[in-house]
Protein backbone atom coordinates (compact mmCIF):
# COMPACT_ATOMS: atom_id res chain seq x y z
CA UNK A 1 0.00 0.00 0.00
CA UNK A 2 2.99 2.26 0.55
CA UNK A 3 3.58 2.29 -3.19
CA UNK A 4 0.09 3.81 -3.90
CA UNK A 5 0.11 7.59 -4.22
CA UNK A 6 -1.68 9.41 -1.42
CA UNK A 7 -3.87 11.48 -3.78
CA UNK A 8 -5.22 8.28 -5.34
CA UNK A 9 -6.12 6.93 -1.92
CA UNK A 10 -8.10 10.07 -1.18
CA UNK A 11 -9.93 9.86 -4.51
CA UNK A 12 -10.97 6.28 -3.88
CA UNK A 13 -12.19 7.08 -0.39
CA UNK A 14 -14.36 10.06 -1.46
CA UNK A 15 -15.79 8.48 -4.61
CA UNK A 16 -19.64 8.31 -4.84
CA UNK A 17 -21.21 4.91 -4.20
CA UNK A 18 -22.29 2.97 -7.28
CA UNK A 19 -25.77 3.83 -8.66
CA UNK A 20 -26.93 0.34 -9.42
CA UNK A 21 -29.61 0.27 -6.62
CA UNK A 22 -31.18 3.48 -8.00
CA UNK A 23 -31.29 2.12 -11.51
CA UNK A 24 -32.72 -1.13 -10.25
CA UNK A 25 -35.41 0.77 -8.36
CA UNK A 26 -36.37 2.77 -11.46
CA UNK A 27 -36.56 -0.38 -13.58
CA UNK A 28 -38.77 -2.07 -10.98
CA UNK A 29 -40.95 1.03 -10.72
CA UNK A 30 -41.46 1.22 -14.50
CA UNK A 31 -42.22 -2.49 -14.59
CA UNK A 32 -44.72 -2.19 -11.74
CA UNK A 33 -46.53 0.76 -13.33
CA UNK A 34 -46.70 -1.01 -16.68
CA UNK A 35 -47.92 -4.19 -15.01
CA UNK A 36 -50.67 -2.34 -13.11
CA UNK A 37 -51.72 -0.49 -16.27
CA UNK A 38 -51.92 -3.74 -18.20
CA UNK A 39 -53.89 -5.37 -15.38
CA UNK A 40 -56.33 -2.45 -15.28
CA UNK A 41 -56.91 -2.68 -19.03
CA UNK A 42 -57.47 -6.41 -18.78
CA UNK A 43 -59.79 -5.91 -15.82
CA UNK A 44 -61.86 -3.35 -17.73
CA UNK A 45 -62.20 -5.73 -20.66
CA UNK A 46 -62.95 -8.67 -18.37
CA UNK A 47 -65.72 -6.75 -16.61
CA UNK A 48 -67.23 -5.48 -19.87
CA UNK A 49 -70.31 -7.76 -19.54
CA UNK A 50 -71.06 -6.07 -16.22
CA UNK A 51 -70.72 -2.62 -17.80
CA UNK A 52 -73.82 -2.99 -19.92
CA UNK A 53 -76.96 -1.29 -18.73
CA UNK A 54 -78.88 -4.57 -18.89
CA UNK A 55 -76.54 -5.98 -16.24
CA UNK A 56 -77.87 -3.47 -13.72
CA UNK A 57 -81.23 -5.26 -13.75
CA UNK A 58 -79.62 -8.32 -12.15
CA UNK A 59 -80.72 -6.58 -8.99
CA UNK A 60 -84.51 -6.33 -9.16
CA UNK A 61 -84.43 -2.97 -7.41
CA UNK A 62 -82.96 -1.45 -10.56
CA UNK A 63 -85.69 -2.62 -12.93
CA UNK A 64 -87.95 0.47 -12.46
CA UNK A 65 -84.90 2.70 -12.88
CA UNK A 66 -83.91 0.83 -16.03
CA UNK A 67 -87.45 1.14 -17.42
CA UNK A 68 -87.46 4.89 -16.90
CA UNK A 69 -84.03 5.16 -18.51
CA UNK A 70 -85.37 3.44 -21.66
CA UNK A 71 -87.97 6.21 -21.93
CA UNK A 72 -85.52 9.04 -21.40
CA UNK A 73 -83.53 11.20 -23.79
CA UNK A 74 -80.42 9.23 -22.89
CA UNK A 75 -82.02 6.26 -24.64
CA UNK A 76 -84.18 7.90 -27.32
CA UNK A 77 -82.82 11.03 -29.00
CA UNK A 78 -82.45 12.44 -32.53
CA UNK A 79 -78.70 11.70 -32.61
CA UNK A 80 -79.23 7.97 -32.06
CA UNK A 81 -76.62 7.89 -29.28
CA UNK A 82 -77.47 5.70 -26.28
CA UNK A 83 -75.90 6.74 -22.98
CA UNK A 84 -75.32 3.74 -20.73
CA UNK A 85 -75.57 3.62 -16.95
CA UNK A 86 -71.82 3.56 -16.34
CA UNK A 87 -71.30 6.59 -18.58
CA UNK A 88 -73.07 8.67 -15.92
CA UNK A 89 -72.51 6.76 -12.70
CA UNK A 90 -68.80 5.94 -13.02
CA UNK A 91 -65.74 7.99 -13.95
CA UNK A 92 -64.91 7.79 -17.68
CA UNK A 93 -63.29 4.59 -18.90
CA UNK A 94 -60.25 6.59 -20.04
CA UNK A 95 -59.43 7.15 -16.36
CA UNK A 96 -58.67 3.44 -15.86
CA UNK A 97 -57.79 3.32 -12.18
CA UNK A 98 -60.58 5.62 -11.02
CA UNK A 99 -63.06 3.76 -13.22
CA UNK A 100 -62.09 0.35 -11.86
CA UNK A 101 -61.92 1.52 -8.26
CA UNK A 102 -65.36 3.13 -8.46
CA UNK A 103 -66.80 0.06 -10.18
CA UNK A 104 -65.43 -2.25 -7.50
CA UNK A 105 -66.58 -0.01 -4.67
CA UNK A 106 -70.09 0.48 -6.05
CA UNK A 107 -70.42 -3.18 -6.98
CA UNK A 108 -69.47 -4.34 -3.49
CA UNK A 109 -71.72 -1.75 -1.84
CA UNK A 110 -74.75 -2.49 -4.03
CA UNK A 111 -74.23 -6.24 -3.72
CA UNK A 112 -74.09 -6.04 0.06
CA UNK A 113 -77.24 -3.91 0.14
CA UNK A 114 -79.04 -6.33 -2.19
CA UNK A 115 -78.20 -9.51 -0.26
CA UNK A 116 -77.71 -8.35 3.33
CA UNK A 117 -79.13 -4.83 3.54
CA UNK A 118 -82.32 -3.75 5.22
CA UNK A 119 -84.01 -2.95 1.94
CA UNK A 120 -83.61 -0.55 -0.92
CA UNK A 121 -85.11 2.91 -0.42
CA UNK A 122 -85.44 4.69 -3.81
CA UNK A 123 -85.87 8.14 -2.24
CA UNK A 124 -82.74 7.81 -0.11
CA UNK A 125 -80.75 6.46 -3.06
CA UNK A 126 -81.91 9.32 -5.27
CA UNK A 127 -81.01 11.94 -2.67
CA UNK A 128 -77.55 10.41 -2.25
CA UNK A 129 -76.94 10.58 -6.00
CA UNK A 130 -78.26 14.13 -6.43
CA UNK A 131 -76.24 15.44 -3.50
CA UNK A 132 -72.97 14.12 -4.87
CA UNK A 133 -73.35 13.77 -8.63
CA UNK A 134 -70.47 15.75 -10.22
CA UNK A 135 -71.09 18.12 -13.12
CA UNK A 136 -68.08 16.62 -14.90
CA UNK A 137 -70.09 13.47 -15.61
CA UNK A 138 -72.54 15.61 -17.62
CA UNK A 139 -70.11 18.01 -19.26
CA UNK A 140 -67.98 15.07 -20.45
CA UNK A 141 -70.60 14.67 -23.21
CA UNK A 142 -72.44 17.99 -23.03
CA UNK A 143 -69.23 19.94 -23.52
CA UNK A 144 -70.53 22.84 -25.61
CA UNK A 145 -73.46 24.11 -23.57
CA UNK A 146 -73.24 27.70 -24.79
CA UNK A 147 -73.18 26.89 -28.50
CA UNK A 148 -76.91 26.94 -29.15
CA UNK A 149 -79.43 26.94 -26.32
CA UNK A 150 -83.04 26.02 -26.88
CA UNK A 151 -84.08 29.26 -25.17
CA UNK A 152 -82.16 32.39 -24.15
CA UNK A 153 -83.01 31.76 -20.48
CA UNK A 154 -81.49 28.27 -20.70
CA UNK A 155 -78.29 29.72 -22.12
CA UNK A 156 -78.13 32.24 -19.26
CA UNK A 157 -78.49 29.51 -16.62
CA UNK A 158 -75.84 27.36 -18.30
CA UNK A 159 -73.44 30.32 -18.42
CA UNK A 160 -73.85 30.87 -14.68
CA UNK A 161 -73.58 27.15 -13.89
CA UNK A 162 -70.27 26.84 -15.75
CA UNK A 163 -68.83 29.64 -13.62
CA UNK A 164 -70.39 28.79 -10.24
CA UNK A 165 -68.74 25.45 -9.63
CA UNK A 166 -68.34 26.32 -5.95
CA UNK A 167 -71.97 25.57 -5.10
CA UNK A 168 -74.50 22.79 -5.67
CA UNK A 169 -77.16 25.40 -6.44
CA UNK A 170 -76.23 25.29 -10.11
CA UNK A 171 -75.40 21.58 -10.33
CA UNK A 172 -76.67 19.99 -13.55
CA UNK A 173 -78.89 17.52 -11.71
CA UNK A 174 -80.72 20.32 -9.88
CA UNK A 175 -82.68 20.92 -13.10
CA UNK A 176 -82.03 17.71 -15.02
CA UNK A 177 -83.05 15.03 -12.52
CA UNK A 178 -86.14 13.53 -14.14
CA UNK A 179 -84.38 10.61 -15.84
CA UNK A 180 -84.73 8.33 -12.81
CA UNK A 181 -86.65 10.37 -10.28
CA UNK A 182 -89.99 10.13 -12.05
CA UNK A 183 -91.59 9.22 -15.33
CA UNK A 184 -90.46 11.49 -18.17
CA UNK A 185 -92.82 14.43 -18.57
CA UNK A 186 -95.42 13.98 -21.31
CA UNK A 187 -95.15 16.16 -24.41
CA UNK A 188 -96.39 19.65 -23.69
CA UNK A 189 -99.93 20.23 -24.79
CA UNK A 190 -100.69 23.24 -26.93
CA UNK A 191 -103.51 25.18 -25.38
CA UNK A 192 -103.50 27.83 -28.06
CA UNK A 193 -102.92 28.28 -31.76
CA UNK A 194 -99.85 29.96 -33.12
CA UNK A 195 -100.22 33.60 -34.03
CA UNK A 196 -100.78 34.42 -37.68
CA UNK A 197 -98.19 36.93 -38.89
CA UNK A 198 -98.68 36.21 -42.57
CA UNK A 199 -100.09 39.71 -43.15
CA UNK A 200 -96.83 41.27 -41.94
CA UNK A 201 -94.63 38.69 -43.65
CA UNK A 202 -95.77 39.98 -47.06
CA UNK A 203 -93.12 42.65 -46.61
CA UNK A 204 -91.10 41.67 -43.53
CA UNK A 205 -89.97 38.27 -44.77
CA UNK A 206 -86.73 38.50 -42.77
CA UNK A 207 -88.67 38.01 -39.52
CA UNK A 208 -90.08 34.62 -40.51
CA UNK A 209 -87.21 32.73 -38.89
CA UNK A 210 -86.12 35.19 -36.22
CA UNK A 211 -86.10 33.48 -32.77
CA UNK A 212 -87.66 36.51 -31.08
CA UNK A 213 -90.64 36.38 -33.44
CA UNK A 214 -90.96 32.59 -33.43
CA UNK A 215 -91.02 32.37 -29.64
CA UNK A 216 -93.80 34.95 -29.42
CA UNK A 217 -95.63 33.43 -32.35
CA UNK A 218 -95.70 30.03 -30.60
CA UNK A 219 -97.30 31.73 -27.58
CA UNK A 220 -99.97 33.25 -29.84
CA UNK A 221 -98.48 36.74 -29.61
CA UNK A 222 -98.62 38.34 -33.03
CA UNK A 223 -96.86 41.37 -34.46
CA UNK A 224 -99.95 43.52 -33.97
CA UNK A 225 -100.07 42.72 -30.24
CA UNK A 226 -96.99 44.90 -29.80
CA UNK A 227 -97.00 47.18 -32.85
CA UNK A 228 -100.74 47.71 -33.30
CA UNK A 229 -102.78 46.87 -36.38
CA UNK A 230 -100.71 49.36 -38.41
CA UNK A 231 -103.10 49.18 -41.38
CA UNK A 232 -102.11 52.64 -42.74
CA UNK A 233 -98.49 51.50 -42.59
CA UNK A 234 -99.30 48.35 -44.56
CA UNK A 235 -101.41 50.23 -47.15
CA UNK A 236 -98.80 52.91 -47.84
CA UNK A 237 -96.96 51.81 -50.98
CA UNK A 238 -94.46 54.64 -50.54
CA UNK A 239 -93.69 53.30 -47.08
CA UNK A 240 -93.74 56.75 -45.53
CA UNK A 241 -96.32 55.95 -42.84
CA UNK A 242 -94.85 54.42 -39.66
CA UNK A 243 -96.31 51.50 -37.68
CA UNK A 244 -98.85 52.43 -35.03
CA UNK A 245 -96.44 51.66 -32.18
CA UNK A 246 -92.64 51.80 -32.16
CA UNK A 247 -90.21 51.40 -29.29
CA UNK A 248 -87.16 53.35 -28.24
CA UNK A 249 -84.65 51.50 -26.10
CA UNK A 250 -85.99 52.96 -22.86
CA UNK A 251 -89.49 51.71 -23.73
CA UNK A 252 -88.52 48.06 -24.28
CA UNK A 253 -88.48 46.85 -20.66
CA UNK A 254 -91.86 48.37 -19.84
CA UNK A 255 -93.33 46.82 -22.96
CA UNK A 256 -92.03 43.35 -22.12
CA UNK A 257 -93.08 43.60 -18.49
CA UNK A 258 -96.60 44.80 -19.09
CA UNK A 259 -99.51 42.98 -17.46
CA UNK A 260 -100.16 39.55 -18.94
CA UNK A 261 -96.66 39.19 -20.39
CA UNK A 262 -93.32 39.02 -18.56
CA UNK A 263 -94.20 40.60 -15.23
CA UNK A 264 -91.35 41.80 -13.05
CA UNK A 265 -92.54 39.78 -10.06
CA UNK A 266 -92.37 36.55 -12.07
CA UNK A 267 -89.01 37.33 -13.64
CA UNK A 268 -87.40 38.08 -10.27
CA UNK A 269 -88.24 34.55 -9.14
CA UNK A 270 -86.41 32.84 -11.99
CA UNK A 271 -82.76 31.88 -11.53
CA UNK A 272 -81.68 33.20 -14.90
CA UNK A 273 -82.86 36.75 -14.11
CA UNK A 274 -81.61 37.13 -10.53
CA UNK A 275 -78.13 38.10 -11.67
CA UNK A 276 -79.59 40.58 -14.16
CA UNK A 277 -81.74 42.32 -11.54
CA UNK A 278 -78.71 42.45 -9.26
CA UNK A 279 -76.83 44.36 -11.97
CA UNK A 280 -74.22 41.64 -12.50
CA UNK A 281 -73.45 42.96 -15.99
CA UNK A 282 -73.74 46.79 -16.24
CA UNK A 283 -73.59 46.59 -20.05
CA UNK A 284 -76.89 44.68 -20.14
CA UNK A 285 -79.79 46.85 -19.06
CA UNK A 286 -82.55 46.03 -21.50
CA UNK A 287 -84.44 42.85 -22.34
CA UNK A 288 -83.21 42.90 -25.92
CA UNK A 289 -79.58 42.94 -24.78
CA UNK A 290 -80.00 39.20 -24.19
CA UNK A 291 -83.21 38.26 -25.98
CA UNK A 292 -82.33 39.16 -29.57
CA UNK A 293 -82.31 42.60 -31.10
CA UNK A 294 -85.48 42.23 -33.19
CA UNK A 295 -84.75 44.92 -35.71
CA UNK A 296 -84.24 45.22 -39.46
CA UNK A 297 -80.69 44.82 -40.66
CA UNK A 298 -81.26 47.48 -43.32
CA UNK A 299 -83.92 50.20 -43.25
CA UNK A 300 -85.12 52.19 -46.21
CA UNK A 301 -87.22 54.39 -43.93
CA UNK A 302 -86.56 55.73 -40.45
CA UNK A 303 -88.98 57.53 -38.19
CA UNK A 304 -88.64 59.43 -34.96
CA UNK A 305 -90.14 56.78 -32.71
CA UNK A 306 -91.80 59.22 -30.34
CA UNK A 307 -93.15 61.80 -32.78
CA UNK A 308 -93.58 59.23 -35.62
CA UNK A 309 -92.13 61.79 -38.06
CA UNK A 310 -90.24 60.43 -41.09
CA UNK A 311 -86.59 61.49 -40.73
CA UNK A 312 -84.75 59.40 -43.34
CA UNK A 313 -85.59 57.88 -46.71
CA UNK A 314 -83.27 55.51 -48.60
CA UNK A 315 -80.36 56.51 -46.39
CA UNK A 316 -80.85 60.25 -46.86
CA UNK A 317 -81.81 62.54 -43.97
CA UNK A 318 -84.89 64.54 -44.95
CA UNK A 319 -83.93 67.50 -42.78
CA UNK A 320 -80.19 67.38 -42.00
CA UNK A 321 -80.32 70.67 -40.08
CA UNK A 322 -82.85 69.35 -37.59
CA UNK A 323 -81.71 66.75 -35.07
CA UNK A 324 -84.70 64.74 -33.81
CA UNK A 325 -84.82 64.08 -30.09
CA UNK A 326 -85.08 60.31 -30.39
CA UNK A 327 -82.67 59.64 -33.25
CA UNK A 328 -80.00 58.06 -30.97
CA UNK A 329 -82.65 55.88 -29.36
CA UNK A 330 -84.00 55.06 -32.81
CA UNK A 331 -80.69 53.47 -33.65
CA UNK A 332 -80.97 51.17 -30.62
CA UNK A 333 -84.69 50.53 -30.35
CA UNK A 334 -87.08 48.09 -31.96
C-alpha positions in Angstrom: 0.0 0.0 0.0 3.0 2.3 0.5 3.6 2.3 -3.2 0.1 3.8 -3.9 0.1 7.6 -4.2 -1.7 9.4 -1.4 -3.9 11.5 -3.8 -5.2 8.3 -5.3 -6.1 6.9 -1.9 -8.1 10.1 -1.2 -9.9 9.9 -4.5 -11.0 6.3 -3.9 -12.2 7.1 -0.4 -14.4 10.1 -1.5 -15.8 8.5 -4.6 -19.6 8.3 -4.8 -21.2 4.9 -4.2 -22.3 3.0 -7.3 -25.8 3.8 -8.7 -26.9 0.3 -9.4 -29.6 0.3 -6.6 -31.2 3.5 -8.0 -31.3 2.1 -11.5 -32.7 -1.1 -10.3 -35.4 0.8 -8.4 -36.4 2.8 -11.5 -36.6 -0.4 -13.6 -38.8 -2.1 -11.0 -41.0 1.0 -10.7 -41.5 1.2 -14.5 -42.2 -2.5 -14.6 -44.7 -2.2 -11.7 -46.5 0.8 -13.3 -46.7 -1.0 -16.7 -47.9 -4.2 -15.0 -50.7 -2.3 -13.1 -51.7 -0.5 -16.3 -51.9 -3.7 -18.2 -53.9 -5.4 -15.4 -56.3 -2.4 -15.3 -56.9 -2.7 -19.0 -57.5 -6.4 -18.8 -59.8 -5.9 -15.8 -61.9 -3.4 -17.7 -62.2 -5.7 -20.7 -62.9 -8.7 -18.4 -65.7 -6.7 -16.6 -67.2 -5.5 -19.9 -70.3 -7.8 -19.5 -71.1 -6.1 -16.2 -70.7 -2.6 -17.8 -73.8 -3.0 -19.9 -77.0 -1.3 -18.7 -78.9 -4.6 -18.9 -76.5 -6.0 -16.2 -77.9 -3.5 -13.7 -81.2 -5.3 -13.7 -79.6 -8.3 -12.2 -80.7 -6.6 -9.0 -84.5 -6.3 -9.2 -84.4 -3.0 -7.4 -83.0 -1.5 -10.6 -85.7 -2.6 -12.9 -88.0 0.5 -12.5 -84.9 2.7 -12.9 -83.9 0.8 -16.0 -87.4 1.1 -17.4 -87.5 4.9 -16.9 -84.0 5.2 -18.5 -85.4 3.4 -21.7 -88.0 6.2 -21.9 -85.5 9.0 -21.4 -83.5 11.2 -23.8 -80.4 9.2 -22.9 -82.0 6.3 -24.6 -84.2 7.9 -27.3 -82.8 11.0 -29.0 -82.4 12.4 -32.5 -78.7 11.7 -32.6 -79.2 8.0 -32.1 -76.6 7.9 -29.3 -77.5 5.7 -26.3 -75.9 6.7 -23.0 -75.3 3.7 -20.7 -75.6 3.6 -16.9 -71.8 3.6 -16.3 -71.3 6.6 -18.6 -73.1 8.7 -15.9 -72.5 6.8 -12.7 -68.8 5.9 -13.0 -65.7 8.0 -14.0 -64.9 7.8 -17.7 -63.3 4.6 -18.9 -60.2 6.6 -20.0 -59.4 7.1 -16.4 -58.7 3.4 -15.9 -57.8 3.3 -12.2 -60.6 5.6 -11.0 -63.1 3.8 -13.2 -62.1 0.3 -11.9 -61.9 1.5 -8.3 -65.4 3.1 -8.5 -66.8 0.1 -10.2 -65.4 -2.3 -7.5 -66.6 0.0 -4.7 -70.1 0.5 -6.0 -70.4 -3.2 -7.0 -69.5 -4.3 -3.5 -71.7 -1.7 -1.8 -74.7 -2.5 -4.0 -74.2 -6.2 -3.7 -74.1 -6.0 0.1 -77.2 -3.9 0.1 -79.0 -6.3 -2.2 -78.2 -9.5 -0.3 -77.7 -8.3 3.3 -79.1 -4.8 3.5 -82.3 -3.7 5.2 -84.0 -3.0 1.9 -83.6 -0.5 -0.9 -85.1 2.9 -0.4 -85.4 4.7 -3.8 -85.9 8.1 -2.2 -82.7 7.8 -0.1 -80.7 6.5 -3.1 -81.9 9.3 -5.3 -81.0 11.9 -2.7 -77.6 10.4 -2.3 -76.9 10.6 -6.0 -78.3 14.1 -6.4 -76.2 15.4 -3.5 -73.0 14.1 -4.9 -73.3 13.8 -8.6 -70.5 15.8 -10.2 -71.1 18.1 -13.1 -68.1 16.6 -14.9 -70.1 13.5 -15.6 -72.5 15.6 -17.6 -70.1 18.0 -19.3 -68.0 15.1 -20.5 -70.6 14.7 -23.2 -72.4 18.0 -23.0 -69.2 19.9 -23.5 -70.5 22.8 -25.6 -73.5 24.1 -23.6 -73.2 27.7 -24.8 -73.2 26.9 -28.5 -76.9 26.9 -29.2 -79.4 26.9 -26.3 -83.0 26.0 -26.9 -84.1 29.3 -25.2 -82.2 32.4 -24.2 -83.0 31.8 -20.5 -81.5 28.3 -20.7 -78.3 29.7 -22.1 -78.1 32.2 -19.3 -78.5 29.5 -16.6 -75.8 27.4 -18.3 -73.4 30.3 -18.4 -73.9 30.9 -14.7 -73.6 27.1 -13.9 -70.3 26.8 -15.7 -68.8 29.6 -13.6 -70.4 28.8 -10.2 -68.7 25.4 -9.6 -68.3 26.3 -5.9 -72.0 25.6 -5.1 -74.5 22.8 -5.7 -77.2 25.4 -6.4 -76.2 25.3 -10.1 -75.4 21.6 -10.3 -76.7 20.0 -13.5 -78.9 17.5 -11.7 -80.7 20.3 -9.9 -82.7 20.9 -13.1 -82.0 17.7 -15.0 -83.1 15.0 -12.5 -86.1 13.5 -14.1 -84.4 10.6 -15.8 -84.7 8.3 -12.8 -86.7 10.4 -10.3 -90.0 10.1 -12.1 -91.6 9.2 -15.3 -90.5 11.5 -18.2 -92.8 14.4 -18.6 -95.4 14.0 -21.3 -95.2 16.2 -24.4 -96.4 19.7 -23.7 -99.9 20.2 -24.8 -100.7 23.2 -26.9 -103.5 25.2 -25.4 -103.5 27.8 -28.1 -102.9 28.3 -31.8 -99.9 30.0 -33.1 -100.2 33.6 -34.0 -100.8 34.4 -37.7 -98.2 36.9 -38.9 -98.7 36.2 -42.6 -100.1 39.7 -43.1 -96.8 41.3 -41.9 -94.6 38.7 -43.6 -95.8 40.0 -47.1 -93.1 42.7 -46.6 -91.1 41.7 -43.5 -90.0 38.3 -44.8 -86.7 38.5 -42.8 -88.7 38.0 -39.5 -90.1 34.6 -40.5 -87.2 32.7 -38.9 -86.1 35.2 -36.2 -86.1 33.5 -32.8 -87.7 36.5 -31.1 -90.6 36.4 -33.4 -91.0 32.6 -33.4 -91.0 32.4 -29.6 -93.8 34.9 -29.4 -95.6 33.4 -32.3 -95.7 30.0 -30.6 -97.3 31.7 -27.6 -100.0 33.3 -29.8 -98.5 36.7 -29.6 -98.6 38.3 -33.0 -96.9 41.4 -34.5 -100.0 43.5 -34.0 -100.1 42.7 -30.2 -97.0 44.9 -29.8 -97.0 47.2 -32.8 -100.7 47.7 -33.3 -102.8 46.9 -36.4 -100.7 49.4 -38.4 -103.1 49.2 -41.4 -102.1 52.6 -42.7 -98.5 51.5 -42.6 -99.3 48.3 -44.6 -101.4 50.2 -47.1 -98.8 52.9 -47.8 -97.0 51.8 -51.0 -94.5 54.6 -50.5 -93.7 53.3 -47.1 -93.7 56.8 -45.5 -96.3 55.9 -42.8 -94.9 54.4 -39.7 -96.3 51.5 -37.7 -98.8 52.4 -35.0 -96.4 51.7 -32.2 -92.6 51.8 -32.2 -90.2 51.4 -29.3 -87.2 53.4 -28.2 -84.6 51.5 -26.1 -86.0 53.0 -22.9 -89.5 51.7 -23.7 -88.5 48.1 -24.3 -88.5 46.8 -20.7 -91.9 48.4 -19.8 -93.3 46.8 -23.0 -92.0 43.3 -22.1 -93.1 43.6 -18.5 -96.6 44.8 -19.1 -99.5 43.0 -17.5 -100.2 39.6 -18.9 -96.7 39.2 -20.4 -93.3 39.0 -18.6 -94.2 40.6 -15.2 -91.4 41.8 -13.0 -92.5 39.8 -10.1 -92.4 36.6 -12.1 -89.0 37.3 -13.6 -87.4 38.1 -10.3 -88.2 34.5 -9.1 -86.4 32.8 -12.0 -82.8 31.9 -11.5 -81.7 33.2 -14.9 -82.9 36.8 -14.1 -81.6 37.1 -10.5 -78.1 38.1 -11.7 -79.6 40.6 -14.2 -81.7 42.3 -11.5 -78.7 42.4 -9.3 -76.8 44.4 -12.0 -74.2 41.6 -12.5 -73.5 43.0 -16.0 -73.7 46.8 -16.2 -73.6 46.6 -20.0 -76.9 44.7 -20.1 -79.8 46.9 -19.1 -82.6 46.0 -21.5 -84.4 42.8 -22.3 -83.2 42.9 -25.9 -79.6 42.9 -24.8 -80.0 39.2 -24.2 -83.2 38.3 -26.0 -82.3 39.2 -29.6 -82.3 42.6 -31.1 -85.5 42.2 -33.2 -84.8 44.9 -35.7 -84.2 45.2 -39.5 -80.7 44.8 -40.7 -81.3 47.5 -43.3 -83.9 50.2 -43.2 -85.1 52.2 -46.2 -87.2 54.4 -43.9 -86.6 55.7 -40.5 -89.0 57.5 -38.2 -88.6 59.4 -35.0 -90.1 56.8 -32.7 -91.8 59.2 -30.3 -93.2 61.8 -32.8 -93.6 59.2 -35.6 -92.1 61.8 -38.1 -90.2 60.4 -41.1 -86.6 61.5 -40.7 -84.8 59.4 -43.3 -85.6 57.9 -46.7 -83.3 55.5 -48.6 -80.4 56.5 -46.4 -80.8 60.3 -46.9 -81.8 62.5 -44.0 -84.9 64.5 -44.9 -83.9 67.5 -42.8 -80.2 67.4 -42.0 -80.3 70.7 -40.1 -82.9 69.3 -37.6 -81.7 66.7 -35.1 -84.7 64.7 -33.8 -84.8 64.1 -30.1 -85.1 60.3 -30.4 -82.7 59.6 -33.3 -80.0 58.1 -31.0 -82.6 55.9 -29.4 -84.0 55.1 -32.8 -80.7 53.5 -33.6 -81.0 51.2 -30.6 -84.7 50.5 -30.3 -87.1 48.1 -32.0 
